[in-house]
Amino acid sequence: MKIEEKIVNKVAKSGLITIDLQNFAPKKEIVIYDIKENLFHGLILKEKDFRSFVKEHDWAQYRDKHIGITCSADAIVPTWAYMLLTTKFADYAASIHFGTREEVEENLYLEAIRQIDFSQYQDKRMVIKGCSDKPLPEAAFVSFTKKLHGVAKSIMYGEPCSTVPVYKRRS
């Protein structure tokens, strides 16, 4: 007597919707502009020299890139210097931010999440994927969960076959 067993994919039948936040990663290159390169002896920003640099620099190289402006030196940089750089990047860059690569990436994730229509997840059982090819900013998980909380029936973290419950709406 031969018994045939049917393999049933319970995950596929569960109605879970899996979201991989890596899908919201910035598509364009992120370039960090460190103003320390413009400091005299790594300490002081000389206005005349800086304005000359700004006037002569090839800003077109930043076309369609996400720009992060920062200063990694322990120096006091006047606010107008960041503003001046911003006016030059504005004609070319996809976006301009103040901060490190990680901060720029986080800003871009949060911006992408703000654009999502969360009504599509109304009363759905959601899994926010935990494993990605690269580390994702925790702020993206927090922001996505906050938006999802108001609409989803349940929120889980991990993989559909092994999830950690995060939220379940009371009936």
Residue, then its C-alpha position, 0 to 999 in steps of 0.5 A: m500500500k503506497i501512501e502519497e503525501k501532499i506537500v503543502n506550502k503553509v506559508a504561501k496559504s497563510g496570507l502573509i505579506t512580506i515586505d523587504l525594506q531593502n527594496f526602499a534603498p536609494k538607487k542613486e549613488i551617495v556621495i559625501y562631501d567633507i568640508k574638511e578638505n577646504l579648511f586651512h591647516g585643518l582648522i579654519l575656513k577662510e572665506k576668500d579661499f572657500r568662495s574661490f573654490v566654490k566658484e571654480h569647482d566642477w559641480a557637474q560631477y554630482r549630477d543625479k547623486h545624493i549628497g551628504i555634506t559633513c565636516s569630519a574635522d574638529a573645527i567650527v564651520p560657519t553655517w553659511a558655508y554649508m548653505l553656500l555648498t547647498t546652493k551649488f549642489a542644488d543645480y545638480a544633485a538628486s538630493i542634499h543632506f547634512g550628515t554622514r553616509e549612514e545619516v543620508e541613507e537613513n534620510l533616504y529610507l525615511e523619505a521613501i517610506r513616507q511616500i508609501d500608501f499604507s492603505q494597501y495593507q489595511d487588515k493584512r498580516m504583515v511580515i517585515k523581513g529581517c535579513s537583507d544583503k546589507p544592514l538597514p537603518e533601524a529608523a526604517f524599521v521603526s518608521f515602517t512599523k509606526k505607519l503599519h501599526g494603524v492599518a495592519k491586522s498584525i505585524m511580525y518581524g523575520e522570515p515567514c517561516s520563522t517570525v517574531p510577533v510584534y503587534k496584533r490588533r485586538s478584535 
